[in-house]
């Protein structure tokens, strides 16, 4: 079950003989998608690096994108030093990745 299969339905049928069936949710989505925000600089004082964004302070999960694995590690360490939970989406092992996925959406404090 995945949300990306409808986009690949033709390829899945051609290569694997699989049929994609879309099952709509039984409840309406309550999530409000706000516009993305971005930081063009890599300063340690920006909310992206410091973990001091208003969402993180409120205990909301925050997704931070970086341009490299090394930058992701530095950013995560910066958040951790400030008492915020941080997990990398580029973990080293399958077990690490499973832990990151299992904890996705947990409060950031």
Secondary structure, DSSP 8 states (H G I E B T S, - for coil): --SSGGGGHHHHHHHH---------SS------------SS--TTSHHHHS-SHHHHTT-------SSHHHHHHHHHHHHHTT-----SS-SSHHHHHHHHHTTT----
